[in-house]
Amino acid sequence: MLASAGVFPVSAHQSSSRTPGKEAFTKHLIRFRPSEFLGSTASEVQEYVLLNSHDRTSAYKLFLGVFRLVCGNGLIVGDVCASITIPHRGNVLSSVLAGTYELLGQSNGVASSIQVMKDTYLLPDQQLKFAEAAMTLRFSNPADVVFEPEDLLTRRIPEDMGESVWLTFQAVQRNAVSGGPVRIDTEGKKHTIRPITNIPDSVRLNRALWNLAESTVGKR
């Protein structure tokens, strides 16, 4: 049904489980891409993200997403357009299809938001404030960790170099979600930011960081 709307799956991820017998029924996330973006060489392409679980412990959830081709960075849009929740009852397939069309109608807003982020630049102290806010989103209590906001600002690929809100957001998102930055504590012990592998946590943080980037643009 989604293929009939010109939307095709391009990646899938599934959570692990330590509960016996639940391994095949955990939450999973599938990213769909409109046919016009298949094989695209554009720097960013829009996607539609489906979050679900086989055992009906969670409803279907649809989100708009953005895939950054230069680095494989999969963002999930925050509140620029509402996510759509579909319970496991009634005609689920037609509801998913209708939700996909609804998100298709809101995709222009995402492209506009990205362009505004690219056109808005931050001074070093403003980038630091962005990273400080991201710390509270990434860690439940930043005071209990050895990492500093500067760690989230670390540019790990050349494509993230720059002072725009968009590139600051990209660098912070990569470090907060995918992990990687290292810091040595006062006792000489090495600490590394670990990647977030739990699907719901990754979705939550992705959306929260997107909203942070949009609010940063609004304050400029």
Secondary structure, DSSP 4 states (H G I P E B T S, - for coil): -TGGGTEEEEEEEE----STT-GGGSEEEEEEEEGGGTT--SSEEEEEEEEEETTSSS-EEEEEEEEETTTTEEEE--TTS--EEE-SSSSHHHHHHHHHHHHHTTHHHHHHHHHHHHH-B--HHHHHHHHHHHHHHHSS-GGGSS--HHHHT---SGGG-SSBHHHHHHHHHIIIII---EEE-TTS-EEEPPPP--HHHHHHHHHHHHHHHHHHHHH-
